[in-house]
């Protein structure tokens, strides 16, 4: 991604949508009006949400173990298709709330998002966050809506919650990097891209953005 494209608002929106938004539709990539969603596929029959607990329940420990394994494989992926399949599995684990009520609200919010009815989507994601503040994807999806509504302050607050609950959330990192770059903090964006690439070397657009920003900030070297 060249610096000219990175500074274009429409392109920034597109990239943030790729980074922040995901639908859990198995083994597919959906495109709706310019926003692309990461495909997801079941990784394991896990039902418990990720709760920040010093003494996790057995199912939570199992969930964490699955995520640790998937992130290890993601860092070692040898191709983009392999990485995308692992990303999909990670998103599937993140999307499992363990609550039928939360799942219903998330589904309605995602439907509204797909229809570009951002106010209605925001209503449902507000309900998700209120009902289960430990469900990382509620904050992640609401951050995306705030960004698309040009409410950067609220988007950044929600991304902060995402990364507090799941420090390895490369999708939220990508969204944060785009926002920082859009706000003129190129160094901050570069640092975030590099963090994301350590987790996912095949993260869409991140390598190109990191290269462009590093040249712009650090120069080409000798």
C-alpha positions in Angstrom: 0.0 0.0 0.0 1.6 3.2 -1.1 1.4 6.3 1.0 -0.9 8.1 -1.4 -3.5 5.3 -1.2 -3.1 5.0 2.6 -4.0 8.6 3.0 -7.1 8.3 0.9 -10.2 8.2 3.1 -12.1 5.7 1.0 -9.2 3.4 0.9 -8.6 3.8 4.7 -12.3 2.8 5.2 -11.9 -0.2 3.0 -8.8 -1.4 4.8 -10.3 -0.8 8.2 -13.3 -2.8 7.3 -11.0 -5.7 6.2 -9.1 -5.5 9.5 -11.9 -4.9 12.0 -15.0 -6.6 10.6 -15.6 -10.3 10.4 -18.6 -12.5 9.8 -18.5 -16.1 10.8 -19.6 -17.7 7.5 -17.6 -20.9 7.1 -15.1 -21.2 4.3 -16.3 -18.1 2.4 -15.2 -14.5 1.9 -18.1 -12.1 1.6 -18.0 -8.7 -0.1 -20.8 -6.3 0.5 -20.6 -2.8 -1.0 -16.8 -2.5 -0.6 -16.5 -3.9 2.9 -14.8 -7.3 3.0 -15.3 -9.7 5.8 -12.8 -12.4 7.0 -14.0 -15.9 6.5 -14.1 -18.2 9.5 -14.4 -21.9 10.1 -14.9 -23.9 13.3 -11.7 -24.7 15.1 -13.1 -26.8 17.9 -16.4 -27.4 19.7 -15.8 -24.6 22.2 -18.7 -22.7 23.8 -17.2 -20.6 26.6 -16.4 -16.9 26.1 -12.9 -15.6 26.9 -13.2 -14.1 30.4 -10.2 -12.4 32.1 -10.1 -14.8 35.0 -7.0 -15.6 37.0 -8.5 -19.1 37.7 -10.1 -20.0 34.4 -12.7 -22.8 34.1 -11.7 -26.0 32.3 -13.6 -25.0 29.1 -11.9 -21.5 29.2 -8.5 -23.1 29.6 -9.3 -25.3 26.6 -10.3 -22.3 24.5 -7.1 -20.5 25.4 -5.1 -23.6 24.5 -6.8 -23.7 21.1 -6.1 -20.0 20.4 -2.5 -20.5 21.5 -2.1 -23.4 19.1 -3.7 -21.4 16.2 -1.6 -18.3 16.8 1.5 -20.5 16.8 0.5 -22.0 13.4 -0.4 -18.5 12.1 3.0 -17.1 12.8 4.5 -20.0 10.9 2.1 -20.1 7.9 3.9 -20.6 4.6 1.2 -19.1 2.3 -1.6 -16.7 2.2 -4.3 -19.4 1.8 -2.9 -21.3 4.8 -2.9 -18.1 6.9 -6.4 -17.2 5.8 -7.7 -20.6 7.0 -6.0 -20.1 10.3 -7.3 -16.5 10.6 -10.8 -17.9 10.0 -10.5 -20.5 12.7 -9.3 -17.8 15.2 -12.2 -15.6 14.3 -14.6 -18.5 14.8 -13.3 -19.0 18.4 -13.6 -15.3 19.1 -17.1 -15.2 17.7 -18.4 -17.9 20.1 -20.0 -16.0 23.0 -21.5 -19.0 24.8 -24.7 -17.1 25.1 -27.8 -17.6 22.9 -28.9 -14.0 23.7 -25.6 -12.5 22.7 -25.4 -14.6 19.6 -28.9 -13.5 18.5 -28.0 -9.8 19.0 -24.7 -10.3 17.2 -26.5 -11.9 14.3 -28.9 -9.0 14.0 -26.1 -6.5 14.3 -24.1 -8.2 11.6 -27.2 -8.3 9.3 -27.7 -4.6 9.8 -24.1 -4.0 9.1 -24.3 -5.9 5.9 -27.2 -3.8 4.9 -25.2 -0.6 5.8 -27.8 0.3 8.4 -25.1 1.5 10.8 -27.5 3.0 13.3 -29.4 -0.2 13.7 -26.1 -2.2 13.8 -24.9 0.1 16.6 -28.1 -0.4 18.6 -27.5 -4.2 18.6 -23.8 -4.0 19.3 -24.5 -1.6 22.2 -26.8 -4.3 23.6 -24.1 -7.0 23.1 -21.5 -4.9 25.0 -24.0 -4.2 27.8 -25.1 -7.8 28.1 -21.5 -9.3 28.0 -18.7 -6.8 28.4 -16.2 -9.7 28.3 -17.2 -10.7 24.7 -14.4 -9.3 22.6 -16.2 -9.3 19.3 -18.9 -7.0 20.6 -16.4 -4.3 21.2 -14.6 -5.1 17.9 -17.8 -4.8 15.8 -18.9 -1.7 17.6 -15.5 -0.1 17.0 -15.9 -0.6 13.3 -19.4 1.0 13.3 -18.0 4.0 15.2 -15.2 4.3 12.6 -17.6 4.2 9.7 -19.7 6.9 11.5 -16.5 9.0 11.8 -16.5 8.8 15.6 -12.8 8.1 16.0 -12.8 8.8 19.7 -15.4 6.1 20.4 -13.7 3.7 18.0 -10.4 4.1 19.7 -12.0 3.5 23.1 -13.6 0.3 21.9 -10.4 -0.9 20.3 -8.7 -0.3 23.6 -11.3 -2.7 25.2 -10.7 -5.3 22.5 -6.9 -5.3 23.0 -7.4 -5.4 26.8 -9.5 -8.6 26.4 -7.5 -10.1 23.6 -4.0 -8.5 23.2 -3.4 -10.6 20.0 -6.5 -9.3 18.1 -4.7 -8.5 14.8 -8.0 -7.3 13.4 -8.3 -4.6 16.0 -4.6 -3.8 15.6 -5.2 -3.2 11.9 -8.1 -0.9 12.5 -6.1 1.0 15.1 -3.2 1.4 12.7 -5.5 2.8 10.0 -7.1 5.2 12.4 -3.7 6.4 13.7 -2.4 6.9 10.2 -5.6 8.8 9.2 -5.0 11.0 12.3 -1.4 11.7 11.2 0.3 9.5 13.7 2.5 7.6 11.2 5.0 6.3 13.8 2.2 4.9 16.0 0.6 3.3 13.0 4.0 1.8 12.0 4.5 0.3 15.4 1.0 -1.3 15.4 1.5 -2.8 11.9 4.7 -4.3 13.1 3.0 -5.8 16.1 0.3 -7.2 13.9 2.7 -8.7 11.5 4.5 -10.6 14.3 1.2 -12.3 15.0 0.2 -12.7 11.3 2.8 -12.2 8.7 0.2 -12.6 6.0 -2.2 -10.0 7.4 -4.0 -8.3 4.5 -2.2 -5.0 3.5 -0.1 -4.8 6.6 3.2 -5.7 5.0 2.7 -3.1 2.3 1.6 -0.5 4.8 4.6 -1.2 7.1 7.0 -1.0 4.2 5.6 2.4 3.0 5.5 3.9 6.5 9.0 2.7 7.4 10.4 4.3 4.2 8.5 7.5 5.0 9.5 7.6 8.6 12.9 5.9 8.7 14.1 6.4 5.2 15.4 3.9 2.7 18.7 3.3 4.4 22.0 3.0 2.7 
